[in-house]
């Protein structure tokens, strides 16, 4: 049984074209990566139902949701079930033999990170993927809620970059398709500003606007934030559930201070550089490891200026459920104060220019850090 083809699909034309190019040139092995809610499954389904793919693989397209698997054996069992096999203790070899002897097939493993990320199962899962990739007639596509693909696997080059938020035009078109384009443009843009153009957030808020109107949603948001669009029962209809799945991934749980770093980033629109992470003397073990844990699980990203930042929906979630603690705000305030003191003492010297650039690039961060510190009482 295959999931439906996405009916509202904008802003991924380039990625879709790149993937189809790989299919036209042979039997690809493709990883679709990105944050939760970025539209990875929708892109995979668009490929699954594209005419070129349906003609090439006819009735031999398999879509496996990996959410319920916790080991290689369970993953092999899920694939076997989709192939019509009877349940068994270990269907690995049966699955490999069936696919090897069969016609050209497309296999999509959706949300593979669920079974791949735990350290105790990763090696065996990668071994299973390697066995699947040895089948010359099998095209393999995976989706993962992260920014890194499994290693020890020969993925088709050039790699597909992790999915980014939609362009403003694509976001507006998606919103208009859901709401019937009957809302004032300025209010629509305000609503989209709450989403950072993440497809899941756009879809959920657009359906809410369709029922209640832009004005009502904008009035509710300051008090309810992500709860407004978190009444669904699964990750594709509940934003908070989608984010919480990423926060409880083994990679994050193995570096627990990464959640505290993410909570601090949630109030800093200017982001943080590596220098600030090191110089602020946060009481965080292996802070750069925490940074990369956030990046690799797509909870944070590095912008063009090499600053670590967080998308708006994740910011709102963290501020609501896991706001930054005093132990994170205090060192950052101390760091900014020291930079300001150095600038004051070096005024008129060439070195002052560097401090000006640093303070200017963190202008909003400094304001928010001071206000947060005053609000909590730690700076009084």
C-alpha positions as CSV (number, residue, x, y, z in Angstrom):
1,X,0.0,0.0,0.0
2,X,1.4,3.3,-1.0
3,X,0.8,6.8,0.5
4,X,-1.1,9.3,-1.5
5,X,0.6,11.7,-3.9
6,X,0.9,15.2,-2.4
7,X,-1.8,17.4,-3.8
8,X,-0.3,20.7,-2.6
9,X,3.4,20.6,-3.4
10,X,5.5,23.8,-4.0
11,X,9.0,24.9,-3.7
12,X,10.7,21.5,-4.2
13,X,10.9,21.6,-8.0
14,X,14.7,21.8,-8.0
15,X,15.1,18.8,-5.6
16,X,12.5,16.8,-7.5
17,X,14.3,17.5,-10.8
18,X,17.7,16.5,-9.3
19,X,16.3,13.2,-8.0
20,X,14.6,12.4,-11.3
21,X,17.9,13.0,-13.1
22,X,19.5,10.3,-10.9
23,X,16.7,7.9,-11.8
24,X,17.1,8.6,-15.5
25,X,20.8,7.8,-15.3
26,X,20.6,4.5,-13.5
27,X,19.6,2.9,-10.2
28,X,20.0,5.6,-7.6
29,X,20.6,5.5,-3.8
30,X,19.3,8.8,-2.4
31,X,19.0,10.2,1.1
32,X,16.4,13.0,1.7
33,X,17.5,14.9,4.8
34,X,16.2,17.8,6.8
35,X,14.5,19.0,10.0
36,X,11.1,17.6,11.1
37,X,8.3,19.2,9.2
38,X,10.5,20.2,6.3
39,X,8.6,18.1,3.7
40,X,10.9,15.1,3.3
41,X,8.1,12.6,3.1
42,X,6.1,14.7,0.7
43,X,9.1,15.0,-1.6
44,X,9.6,11.2,-1.4
45,X,5.9,10.7,-2.2
46,X,6.2,13.1,-5.2
47,X,9.0,11.0,-6.6
48,X,7.1,7.8,-5.8
49,X,4.1,8.9,-7.9
50,X,6.0,10.8,-10.7
51,X,5.1,9.4,-14.1
52,X,8.8,8.7,-15.0
53,X,9.1,6.6,-11.9
54,X,5.8,4.8,-12.1
55,X,6.6,3.8,-15.7
56,X,10.1,2.6,-14.8
57,X,9.1,0.5,-11.8
58,X,5.4,-0.2,-12.7
59,X,3.9,-2.2,-9.8
60,X,7.2,-2.6,-8.0
61,X,7.3,0.4,-5.7
62,X,7.5,-0.2,-2.0
63,X,7.1,2.5,0.7
64,X,8.1,1.5,4.3
65,X,7.4,3.7,7.3
66,X,10.2,2.8,9.7
67,X,8.7,4.6,12.8
68,X,7.9,1.3,14.6
69,X,11.2,-0.5,14.0
70,X,13.8,-0.6,16.7
71,X,16.4,-3.0,15.3
72,X,17.7,-4.5,12.0
73,X,15.5,-7.5,12.4
74,X,12.4,-5.4,12.9
75,X,13.3,-3.3,9.8
76,X,13.8,-6.4,7.7
77,X,10.5,-7.7,9.0
78,X,8.7,-4.5,8.0
79,X,10.2,-4.7,4.5
80,X,9.3,-8.4,4.3
81,X,5.7,-7.6,5.3
82,X,5.4,-5.1,2.4
83,X,6.7,-7.9,0.1
84,X,4.0,-10.2,1.2
85,X,6.2,-12.5,3.3
86,X,5.1,-14.4,6.3
87,X,6.5,-13.2,9.7
88,X,9.7,-14.8,10.8
89,X,12.5,-14.4,13.3
90,X,15.0,-12.9,10.8
91,X,13.8,-12.1,7.2
92,X,17.0,-10.4,6.2
93,X,18.2,-13.1,3.8
94,X,14.7,-13.8,2.5
95,X,14.2,-10.1,1.7
96,X,17.6,-9.8,0.0
97,X,16.9,-12.9,-2.1
98,X,13.4,-11.8,-3.0
99,X,14.5,-8.4,-4.2
100,X,17.6,-9.8,-6.0
101,X,15.5,-12.3,-8.0
102,X,12.7,-9.9,-8.7
103,X,12.2,-7.1,-11.3
104,X,13.6,-3.6,-10.9
105,X,12.1,-2.2,-7.7
106,X,12.0,1.1,-5.9
107,X,12.2,0.9,-2.1
108,X,11.6,4.0,0.1
109,X,12.5,3.8,3.8
110,X,10.7,6.7,5.5
111,X,12.0,8.1,8.8
112,X,14.9,5.7,8.8
113,X,16.6,7.7,11.7
114,X,14.2,6.0,14.1
115,X,16.0,2.7,13.8
116,X,19.4,3.9,12.6
117,X,20.2,6.5,15.2
118,X,20.5,4.3,18.4
119,X,24.2,3.3,18.7
120,X,23.3,-0.3,19.5
121,X,21.4,-0.8,16.2
122,X,23.3,1.5,13.9
123,X,26.0,-0.9,12.7
124,X,23.5,-3.7,11.9
125,X,21.1,-1.3,10.1
126,X,23.9,0.1,8.0
127,X,24.9,-3.5,7.1
128,X,21.3,-4.2,6.0
129,X,21.3,-1.0,3.9
130,X,24.6,-2.1,2.3
131,X,23.1,-5.5,1.4
132,X,20.2,-3.8,-0.2
133,X,22.5,-1.5,-2.2
134,X,24.3,-4.6,-3.5
135,X,21.2,-5.4,-5.4
136,X,21.8,-3.8,-8.8
137,X,18.1,-3.7,-9.8
138,X,17.0,-2.0,-6.5
139,X,16.6,1.8,-6.3
140,X,16.8,2.9,-2.7
141,X,15.6,6.2,-1.2
142,X,15.5,7.1,2.5
143,X,14.2,10.0,4.5
144,X,15.9,11.0,7.7
145,X,15.1,13.7,10.3
146,X,18.7,15.0,10.4
147,X,21.4,16.6,8.4
148,X,23.8,13.6,7.9
149,X,23.3,10.4,5.9
150,X,24.4,6.9,7.1
151,X,28.1,6.3,6.6
152,X,29.6,3.1,5.0
153,X,27.1,3.5,2.2
154,X,27.7,4.5,-1.4
155,X,25.1,7.2,-1.9
156,X,24.5,8.5,-5.4
157,X,26.5,11.7,-6.1
158,X,26.0,14.6,-6.1
159,X,24.3,14.3,-2.7
160,X,20.9,16.0,-2.2
161,X,21.5,18.8,0.3
162,X,19.3,18.8,3.4
163,X,15.9,20.4,2.7
164,X,15.7,24.1,3.6
165,X,12.6,26.2,4.3
166,X,10.4,27.2,1.3
167,X,10.9,30.5,-0.6
168,X,8.4,33.2,0.3
169,X,6.7,32.8,-3.0
170,X,6.3,29.0,-2.6
171,X,5.1,29.5,1.0
172,X,2.5,32.0,-0.2
173,X,1.2,29.7,-3.0
174,X,1.0,26.8,-0.5
175,X,-0.9,28.9,2.0
176,X,-3.3,30.2,-0.8
177,X,-4.1,26.7,-2.0
178,X,-5.2,25.7,1.5
179,X,-7.1,28.9,2.4
180,X,-8.6,29.8,-1.0
181,X,-6.6,33.0,-1.3
182,X,-9.1,35.1,0.5
183,X,-7.1,36.8,3.2
184,X,-5.3,40.1,3.3
185,X,-1.7,39.8,2.0
186,X,-0.2,41.6,5.0
187,X,-2.0,39.3,7.5
188,X,-0.9,36.2,5.5
189,X,2.7,37.4,5.6
190,X,2.4,37.9,9.4
191,X,1.2,34.3,9.8
192,X,3.9,33.0,7.5
193,X,6.4,34.8,9.6
194,X,5.5,32.5,12.5
195,X,6.4,29.4,10.4
196,X,9.9,30.4,9.0
197,X,8.4,28.8,5.8
198,X,8.6,25.2,7.2
199,X,6.0,23.2,5.1
200,X,4.4,21.4,8.1
201,X,4.0,24.7,10.0
202,X,2.5,26.4,6.9
203,X,0.1,23.6,6.3
204,X,-1.1,23.4,9.9
205,X,-1.5,27.2,10.3
206,X,-3.1,27.6,6.9
207,X,-5.8,25.0,7.8
208,X,-6.4,26.8,11.1
209,X,-6.7,30.2,9.3
210,X,-9.1,28.6,6.9
211,X,-11.3,27.7,9.8
212,X,-10.8,30.7,12.0
213,X,-9.3,33.5,9.9
214,X,-5.9,35.3,10.1
215,X,-6.9,37.8,12.7
216,X,-8.1,35.2,15.3
217,X,-5.0,33.0,14.7
218,X,-2.6,36.0,15.2
219,X,-4.5,36.9,18.4
220,X,-4.2,33.4,19.8
221,X,-0.5,32.9,18.9
222,X,1.2,35.0,21.7
223,X,-0.6,32.9,24.4
224,X,-0.8,29.5,22.8
225,X,2.1,29.5,20.2
226,X,2.8,26.0,18.9
227,X,-0.1,24.5,20.8
228,X,-2.4,26.2,18.3
229,X,-1.3,23.7,15.6
230,X,-0.6,20.6,17.7
231,X,-3.9,18.9,18.0
232,X,-3.1,16.2,15.5
233,X,-2.2,12.6,16.4
234,X,1.0,12.1,14.5
235,X,4.1,13.9,13.4
236,X,2.5,15.1,10.1
237,X,-0.4,16.8,11.9
238,X,1.2,17.8,15.2
239,X,4.1,20.3,15.2
240,X,5.0,19.8,18.9
241,X,5.1,16.0,18.4
242,X,7.3,16.5,15.4
243,X,9.8,18.6,17.3
244,X,9.7,16.5,20.4
245,X,10.6,13.4,18.4
246,X,13.8,15.2,17.3
247,X,14.5,16.3,20.9
248,X,14.3,12.8,22.2
249,X,16.5,11.2,19.6
250,X,19.5,9.2,20.9
251,X,22.0,11.7,19.5
252,X,20.4,14.5,21.6
253,X,19.9,12.3,24.7
254,X,23.6,11.3,24.6
255,X,24.5,14.9,24.8
256,X,21.9,16.2,27.3
257,X,23.4,19.7,27.5
258,X,22.5,20.2,23.8
259,X,18.9,20.8,24.9
260,X,20.1,23.6,27.1
261,X,22.1,25.1,24.2
262,X,19.1,24.8,22.0
263,X,17.0,26.6,24.6
264,X,19.5,29.5,24.7
265,X,19.5,29.7,20.9
266,X,15.8,29.9,20.9
267,X,15.9,33.5,22.3
268,X,18.9,34.7,20.2
269,X,17.7,35.8,16.7
270,X,21.3,36.7,15.7
271,X,22.6,33.2,16.5
272,X,26.0,32.4,18.0
273,X,29.4,31.9,16.5
274,X,31.9,29.2,17.5
275,X,34.0,31.9,19.2
276,X,31.0,33.0,21.3
277,X,30.3,29.4,22.2
278,X,33.8,29.0,23.5
279,X,34.4,32.4,25.0
280,X,31.2,32.6,27.0
281,X,32.3,29.9,29.3
282,X,29.0,28.1,29.5
283,X,28.9,25.3,32.1
284,X,28.3,22.8,29.3
285,X,30.4,19.8,28.7
286,X,31.8,19.5,25.2
287,X,29.8,22.5,23.9
288,X,30.9,22.0,20.3
289,X,29.8,18.4,20.4
290,X,26.4,19.8,21.6
291,X,26.4,22.2,18.6
292,X,27.0,19.4,16.1
293,X,24.4,17.2,17.8
294,X,21.8,19.9,17.1
295,X,23.0,20.4,13.5
296,X,23.1,16.7,12.7
297,X,19.6,16.2,14.0
298,X,18.5,19.3,12.1
299,X,17.3,21.1,15.2
300,X,19.7,23.9,14.4
301,X,21.5,25.1,11.3
302,X,24.5,27.1,10.3
303,X,23.8,30.1,8.2
304,X,25.9,31.7,5.5
305,X,27.8,33.7,8.1
306,X,28.7,30.5,10.0
307,X,26.3,31.4,12.9
308,X,24.4,28.7,14.7
309,X,20.7,29.5,14.5
310,X,17.2,27.9,15.1
311,X,14.1,28.1,13.0
312,X,11.1,30.0,14.3
313,X,8.8,27.0,15.1
314,X,11.5,25.3,17.1
315,X,12.3,28.6,18.9
316,X,8.6,28.9,19.9
317,X,8.5,25.3,21.2
318,X,11.7,25.7,23.3
319,X,10.6,29.0,24.8
320,X,7.3,27.4,25.8
321,X,8.5,24.1,27.1
322,X,12.2,24.4,27.8
323,X,13.2,28.1,28.3
324,X,16.8,28.9,28.9
325,X,18.2,28.5,32.4
326,X,20.1,31.0,34.4
327,X,23.3,29.0,33.9
328,X,23.1,29.7,30.2
329,X,22.0,33.3,30.3
330,X,24.5,34.5,33.0
331,X,27.7,33.4,31.1
332,X,26.5,35.0,27.8
333,X,25.7,38.3,29.6
334,X,29.1,38.2,31.2
335,X,30.7,37.7,27.8
336,X,28.9,40.6,26.1
337,X,29.7,42.8,29.1
338,X,33.4,42.0,28.8
339,X,33.4,42.7,25.0
340,X,31.7,46.1,25.7
341,X,34.4,46.9,28.4
342,X,37.2,46.0,26.0
343,X,35.7,48.3,23.4
344,X,35.4,51.1,25.9
345,X,39.0,50.8,27.0
346,X,40.3,50.5,23.4
347,X,38.3,53.4,21.8
348,X,40.3,55.2,19.2
349,X,42.6,52.1,18.7
350,X,42.4,49.9,15.6
351,X,41.4,46.9,17.8
352,X,38.1,48.8,18.7
353,X,36.8,48.1,15.2
354,X,36.7,44.3,15.9
355,X,34.7,44.9,19.1
356,X,32.3,47.2,17.2
357,X,31.6,44.5,14.6
358,X,31.1,41.9,17.3
359,X,28.7,44.1,19.3
360,X,26.8,45.2,16.1
361,X,26.3,41.6,14.9
362,X,24.9,40.7,18.3
363,X,22.8,43.8,18.9
364,X,19.5,42.0,19.3
365,X,21.1,39.2,21.2
366,X,22.5,41.6,23.7
367,X,19.1,43.3,24.2
368,X,17.4,40.0,24.8
369,X,20.1,38.6,27.1
370,X,19.8,41.7,29.3
371,X,16.0,41.6,29.4
372,X,16.0,37.8,30.1
373,X,18.5,38.3,32.9
374,X,16.5,41.2,34.4
375,X,13.3,39.2,34.1
376,X,14.8,36.2,36.0
377,X,16.5,38.4,38.5
378,X,20.0,37.1,37.9
379,X,21.3,40.5,36.7
380,X,19.8,42.7,39.4
